[in-house]
Every structure is written in structure tokens, then in C-alpha cells.
Amino acid sequence: MHGVLLACRADMEIIRAAWREDVGGWLVAIESLRSRLLDEPCVAEAGVDRMRATRAGQASDAPPADQLLPIQKIVDDNN
């Protein structure tokens, strides 16, 4: 039984390493795509990165999330 468990553990480590490699590759690809998109004139002109900071600042007058009803959280998170 011990030998089977050790073999399973070794297989799990191989699978985990392959998964980390795949995920790491995807993250690099996503960040590269994001960077290229931000360099596009139409995206840069729209100020997409600045919009995130502006939205966060505008939400400061809203009640804290723990005081919202569940449906309000869903609606507000989608805006």
C-alpha cells in the first residue's frame, strides 16, 4: 500500500508541475495581450486604466458592501 501511495504522490507532483507550467504560460500570454491592448491608440485614448481608479473614487459615497442587500451587491458588482 505504501508503494502505491508513493507512486500516486509522484504522479500528483508531475501533474501539479505541468499545471503550474500551463497556468504560468497563460498568465504571461494574458499580461502580454493586456499590455499590447493598452498600447493601441484607441484604448490609450479612452484611458481604460484611469477609468478603474475613477470608478473606485466615485464609489466612496456608496454604503459599505456589508450594508447592502445581496441583490444590490450583484447589481453594483456588474456596473
HUMO-V769371 format. One record per residue. RES is the residue in three letters. SS is DSSP state (hx for helix, st for strand, lp for the rest). Layout:
RES,SS + RES,SS
This chain:
MET,lp + HIS,hx + GLY,hx + VAL,hx + LEU,hx + LEU,hx + ALA,hx + CYS,hx + ARG,hx + ALA,hx + ASP,hx + MET,hx + GLU,hx + ILE,hx + ILE,hx + ARG,hx + ALA,hx + ALA,hx + TRP,hx + ARG,hx + GLU,hx + ASP,hx + VAL,hx + GLY,hx + GLY,hx + TRP,hx + LEU,hx + VAL,hx + ALA,hx + ILE,hx + GLU,hx + SER,hx + LEU,hx + ARG,hx + SER,hx + ARG,hx + LEU,hx + LEU,hx + ASP,hx + GLU,lp + PRO,hx + CYS,hx + VAL,hx + ALA,hx + GLU,hx + ALA,hx + GLY,lp + VAL,hx + ASP,hx + ARG,hx + MET,hx + ARG,hx + ALA,hx + THR,hx + ARG,hx + ALA,hx + GLY,hx + GLN,hx + ALA,hx + SER,hx + ASP,hx + ALA,lp + PRO,lp + PRO,lp + ALA,hx + ASP,hx + GLN,hx + LEU,lp + LEU,lp + PRO,hx + ILE,hx + GLN,hx + LYS,hx + ILE,hx + VAL,hx + ASP,hx + ASP,hx + ASN,hx + ASN,lp
